[in-house]
Amino acid sequence: RKPATVVPLSAAQRSSLATHLVKMANPMMEPRIHKLVLNICVGESGDRLTKAAKVLEQLTGQQPIFSKARYTVRTFGIRRNEKISTHVTVGNRDKAMQILESGLKVKEYELLKKNFSNTGTFGFGISEHIDLGIKYDPSTGIYGMDFFVVLERPGYRVAKRRKCQSKIGKPHKLTKVDAMKFFQSKFEGVILAKAYA
């Protein structure tokens, strides 16, 4: 039996492997959830929008904010500065993780590759809010909603703080690959190249 031949690594491969090992060992490189944004776009102001806001309040326990249309679109029947959607930002990591988990359960922990952005964030939508475990109320109706997850690494605060503000170095910034790895390792999720036909 021939002895196994060892293929030597190139200098570039050695450096990328070393960087990867350092990243794995360094707790400051570990991605985490910064915030979760939930959005329901109704496309009109009035009673339906108020009910959608109640759904978000019921889900998060926070007071939602209304968003206005940027310009008039006659075909959609919306006017400029008219309130058409409602959203809420969940900053508490534990609560965000809990809501995100229930949202991903609806998607069966499957996301598309295009759900992930180049800045290390990802988002998806669900068609019925009652799938999250909220009891169906005939007077409220059923609403779909968007989930948007913003990830960060420890130390991102230096770019936002008021005093001694400084830039985040390129190796510390999150990429699309980092967000995908976070989703796969944290939720044991599956990333599809394209949606089922």
Salt bridges, closest charged atoms under 4 A:
GLU44 OE2 - ARG48 NH1 3.47
ASP47 OD2 - LYS51 NZ 3.30
GLU152 OE2 - ARG32 NE 2.93
GLU152 OE1 - HIS34 ND1 3.28
GLU152 OE2 - ARG93 NH2 2.92
ASP178 OD2 - ARG153 NH2 3.40
